[in-house]
Amino acid sequence: MDSIFSHPTIVCVTYLSNLLSLSCHLRKLSRQAMASTRTTTLVLFIICLIFIQELEIHGLEIHGENQDMAAAHQHIDCGGKCGYRCSKAGRPKICMRACKTCCQRCNCVPPGTAGNQNACACYASLTTHGGKLKCP
């Protein structure tokens, strides 16, 4: 007796049936993978938006609480500030040159014509090669 699977038509139909079944499974998996990819992308997008919002809020808090940080991002008029600082100096040209260098490095000039260097820590910490204070 011949087996039912030995007939070429039945083998072909069985093979096609298996291919269709496999194709259906692949479609289901691809839909699930697409849905999963879309969901993952959406979740990552939402997390990024939340993170950006937190950074903006944190940035506003820093600038709101600490005006020195906001002032550090703005460049001051070194010529004007140093002009006043050196207005009573015995050697105004040397004073201006040193003051402008310090101002450009520190973005700060202490108030008044002398002293008050504690108002600008960077300004007070700069020294010459000889170890003397550089800034007037």
Buried (B, 14 or more C-beta within 10 A) or exposed (E): EEEEEEEEEEEEEEEEEEEEEEEEEEEEEEEEEEEEEEEEEEEEEEEEEEEEEEEEEEEEEEEEEEEEEEEEEEEBEBEEBBBBBBEEBEEBEEBBBBBBBBBEEBBBBBEEBEEBBEEBEEBBEBEEEEEEBBBB
